[in-house]
Amino acid sequence: MSVRELVVLGTASQAPTRHRNHNGYLLRWDREGILFDPGEGTQRQMLYAGVAATDITRICVTHFHGDHCLGLPGVIQRINLDRVPHEVTAYFPASGQHFFDRLHHASAFHEAATLREHPLAGEAAIAPLTDLTLEARRLSHPVESYGFRLVEPDGRRMLPERLRELGIAGPDVGRLQREGAVEAAGRVVTVDEVSEIRRGQKFAFIMDTRRCDAVAELAHDTDMLVCESTFLDADADLAKAHGHMTAGEAAATAREAGARLLVLTHFSQRYPDPAAFLADARRHFDGEIAVAADLDRIPLPKRR
């Protein structure tokens, strides 16, 4: 059975706390396991969350501040220790290649797995995956940072009652899907007559950034928007100065983008009460909001 869910491994920005590990998020999407921003301690959080190294197919690093990448050495070495049989691809800002190289080879280990590098450059980049497209957009932060967006193409859902009415069954159903039309009931029946559009799902991951055009592009029409909310609205000036967003700004982004589920995360250690983030966000967005906590498992909303 395919699973589409976000496994939260850590939710702290800059420094971990007693209750929040550094960043880390695994998106399970059918056969893909995409690890975003593995901060310090991610390998141990994976054990608590029941995530194995073999679950990881891709690693996405938004930027090279420590709370988003210092877990890479342990994760990479675990991938090799467990001899992960499939290739793992890492996406990261090309300007941080020297950081990635240092993290990759932070200590001695035996390389027994294949790690492919996909550096990102320019304002936007697109990487086609199996049945998905991974998009990246450059954000607004003191160091080069990228946000990510996953897009599943629209498909078609066959309507069994219409197929029965027209006497289409067995191999003819497959042929109809492949060729777009078959002879049935004394005429040519097109696939549009016996199916409906199945809307593809969309996911966005937006960390360390001020609000900018790229944030809106990434968040547009998403089923799940994972968005940094480092500061509360009362500290909006601090957020802007340090290249971050507030909970209210994240919520306003979700509202304007038509997002279905907003996941708030990347919380500053100055705020001990996560309920304050929800209160700020609720003033700007009346859709579904999840305030992420370490080891949460948050399912993608069901298809519309």
C-alpha atoms as one frame of an Amber mdcrd trajectory, in Angstrom:
protein
   0.000   0.000   0.000   1.345   3.437  -0.897   1.885   5.891   1.962   2.051
   9.656   1.741   2.996  11.296   5.015   5.461  13.672   6.628   7.552  12.185
   9.422   8.810  15.028  11.621  12.267  14.308  13.009  12.989  17.743  14.464
  11.431  21.204  14.661  14.025  23.517  16.272  15.741  26.408  14.549  19.348
  27.379  15.281  19.698  25.427  18.547  17.920  22.316  19.828  15.969  22.420
  23.084  14.899  19.781  25.590  11.770  19.131  23.533  12.866  19.986  19.984
  15.645  18.385  18.007  17.329  20.224  15.167  15.433  20.186  11.857  14.734
  16.975   9.998  11.764  15.762   7.935  11.150  12.619   5.919   8.429  12.772
   3.285   7.113   9.319   2.412   5.548   9.470  -1.038   4.776   6.018  -2.434
   8.194   4.600  -3.405  10.065   7.804  -2.572  11.520   8.720   0.812  12.744
  12.320   0.671  14.795  13.534   3.631  14.724  17.309   4.026  17.288  19.358
   5.974  18.865  16.753   8.272  20.142  18.749  11.222  22.290  17.477  14.062
  20.846  14.366  15.717  18.770  13.276  12.719  20.160   9.730  12.686  19.007
   9.158  16.284  15.621  10.740  15.618  15.209   8.316  12.730  15.511   5.434
  15.209  12.829   6.936  17.449  10.551   7.518  14.459  11.036   4.056  12.950
  12.738   5.420   9.827  15.440   3.212   8.277  18.297   4.356   6.072  16.833
   2.177   3.321  13.707   4.386   3.379  15.727   7.316   2.022  15.812   7.738
  -1.754  16.633  11.461  -1.898  18.084  14.163   0.342  17.139  17.834  -0.090
  19.206  20.491   1.687  17.730  23.992   1.506  20.945  25.725   2.619  24.099
  25.200   4.645  23.347  26.742   8.008  24.181  24.132  10.631  20.653  23.443
  11.873  19.780  22.275   8.353  22.787  20.145   7.462  24.938  19.030  10.418
  23.158  15.669  10.482  24.354  14.851   6.965  27.592  13.063   7.974  25.754
  10.580  10.177  22.957  10.010   7.678  25.363   9.478   4.777  27.509   7.102
   6.801  24.423   5.173   7.941  23.314   4.817   4.315  26.699   3.233   3.619
  26.811   1.153   6.818  23.415  -0.344   5.958  24.488  -0.848   2.331  21.390
   0.815   0.943  20.953  -0.979  -2.395  19.405   1.868  -4.366  21.007   5.098
  -5.512  20.367   8.124  -3.274  20.367  11.578  -4.876  21.267  14.715  -2.907
  19.990  18.159  -3.969  21.645  21.266  -2.516  22.752  24.801  -3.501  25.702
  24.608  -5.864  27.285  27.558  -4.054  27.631  25.288  -1.016  29.433  22.469
  -2.823  32.477  22.873  -0.547  30.256  22.467   2.527  28.610  19.363   1.065
  32.023  17.855   0.292  33.209  18.440   3.867  30.031  16.986   5.367  30.149
  13.989   3.036  33.704  13.188   4.068  33.659  14.473   7.652  35.293  11.256
   8.892  36.674   7.980   7.602  34.171   5.336   6.472  33.777   2.691   3.798
  31.628   3.830   0.874  29.321   0.933   0.052  26.357   2.857  -1.373  25.868
   5.224  -4.298  25.254   8.891  -3.484  24.593  11.021  -6.558  24.931  14.788
  -6.299  22.538  17.240  -7.956  23.710  20.808  -7.201  21.142  23.565  -7.760
  21.943  26.875  -9.461  19.944  29.807 -10.805  16.570  31.152  -9.751  14.745
  27.880 -10.474  15.534  24.257 -11.239  13.417  21.230 -12.186  14.284  17.562
 -11.702  11.908  14.943 -13.153  11.445  11.924 -10.861   9.469   8.746 -11.443
   5.810   9.873 -11.641   6.729  13.222 -10.011   8.514  16.500 -10.644  10.795
  18.080  -8.043  11.009  21.850  -8.415  13.359  24.205  -6.572  13.176  28.012
  -6.227  15.781  30.371  -4.799  14.557  32.059  -1.612  15.481  35.255   0.304
  17.930  34.458   3.119  21.389  35.760   4.124  22.954  32.658   2.535  21.754
  31.031  -0.679  18.712  28.935   0.082  16.215  26.955  -2.009  12.672  25.849
  -1.341  11.280  22.655  -2.840   7.995  21.638  -4.436   6.772  18.203  -5.505
   4.154  18.002  -8.246   2.274  14.888  -9.278   0.741  15.162 -12.765  -3.000
  14.857 -13.118  -4.211  11.403 -14.077  -7.522   9.784 -14.914  -9.791   7.626
 -12.792 -11.822   5.035 -14.702 -15.559   4.916 -13.883 -16.626   1.263 -13.488
 -20.336   1.972 -13.990 -19.712   3.696 -17.327 -17.443   0.853 -18.467 -20.179
  -1.656 -17.619 -22.844   0.371 -19.438 -20.769   0.321 -22.617 -19.643  -3.301
 -22.277 -15.938  -2.503 -21.904 -14.041  -5.043 -19.805 -10.818  -7.037 -19.530
  -7.967  -6.141 -21.931 -10.102  -3.477 -23.595  -9.884  -1.321 -20.470  -6.099
  -1.284 -20.654  -6.174  -0.597 -24.380  -8.569   2.295 -23.811  -6.179   3.797
 -21.259  -3.172   3.374 -23.562  -4.725   4.380 -26.881  -7.458   6.766 -25.782
 -10.328   5.044 -27.631 -11.795   1.610 -28.416 -14.700   0.194 -30.430 -17.626
  -0.634 -28.112 -21.429  -0.594 -28.208 -21.325  -0.160 -31.969 -19.215   3.029
 -31.919 -15.884   4.528 -30.890 -15.737   5.199 -27.138 -13.132   7.702 -25.919
 -11.395   7.571 -22.563 -12.996  10.909 -21.592 -16.436   9.277 -21.692 -15.606
   6.617 -19.123 -13.221   8.413 -16.784 -12.719  11.577 -14.773  -9.643  13.638
 -13.974  -7.743  12.511 -10.882  -6.033  15.623  -9.578  -2.338  15.180  -8.856
  -1.138  16.105  -5.383   1.338  18.885  -4.569   3.715  19.405  -1.643   5.991
  22.319  -0.744   8.860  22.626   1.726   9.869  26.201   2.554  12.544  26.936
   5.118  14.644  29.968   6.095  13.383  32.860   3.979  11.580  36.162   3.998
   8.321  36.329   2.059   9.119  36.674  -1.646   7.736  35.704  -5.055   9.401
  32.286  -4.868   7.550  31.491  -1.629   4.216  32.147  -3.340   5.206  30.062
  -6.381   6.247  27.098  -4.249   3.142  27.221  -2.058   0.587  27.637  -4.861
  -2.307  25.149  -4.728  -0.469  22.708  -2.436  -2.104  19.871  -0.536   0.556
  20.201   2.184   2.692  23.273   2.792   5.530  22.795   5.277   6.667  26.299
   6.170   9.102  27.858   8.572   7.568  30.043  11.286  10.672  30.918  13.247
   9.188  33.974  14.976   5.853  35.102  16.366   4.152  38.081  14.747   5.189
  40.398  17.584   8.802  39.902  16.450   8.230  40.548  12.744  11.106  43.038
  12.618  13.509  40.376  13.924  12.194  37.887  11.369  12.790  40.262   8.469
  16.263  41.265   9.701  17.383  37.631   9.962  15.730  36.386   6.758  12.831
  34.489   8.298   9.043  34.425   8.444   6.564  34.687  11.299   3.719  32.273
  11.947   1.313  34.895  10.634   3.311  35.337   7.429   3.372  31.577   6.889
  -0.395  31.486   7.388  -0.982  34.418   5.035   1.122  32.596   2.439  -1.046
  29.486   2.857  -4.249  31.502   2.499  -3.125  33.362  -0.618  -1.724  30.190
  -2.182  -4.869  28.136  -1.578  -2.958  25.531   0.456  -5.068  22.817   2.063
  -2.856  21.959   5.061  -0.254  24.257   6.616   2.460  22.638   8.741   4.291
  25.162  10.924   7.817  24.332  12.085  11.391  25.651  12.622  10.624  27.364
  15.928  12.991  29.718  17.717  14.116  28.563  21.164  12.850  31.871  22.600
   9.257  30.567  22.482   8.451  27.666  24.831   4.714  27.437  24.028   3.824
  26.070  20.568   0.205  27.160  21.044   1.317  30.761  20.437   2.273  29.886
  16.854  -1.165  28.423  16.218  -2.854  31.523  17.669  -0.878  33.833  15.376
  -1.453  31.647  12.331  -5.185  31.287  12.952  -5.654  35.036  12.595  -4.548
  34.766   8.966  -5.683  31.319   7.764  -8.885  29.419   8.498  -7.776  26.189
   6.805  -6.170  23.182   8.438  -3.047  23.951  10.486  -0.642  21.549  12.192
   1.968  22.865  14.626   4.676  20.257  14.123   6.186  18.450  17.091   9.125
  16.065  17.038   8.161  12.545  15.908   4.760  13.598  14.550   3.476  11.718
  11.508   1.284  14.001   9.420  -0.571  12.412   6.471  -1.103  14.291   3.235
  -4.776  15.193   2.906  -6.780  12.761   0.813  -7.296  13.665  -2.820 -10.032
  16.151  -3.544
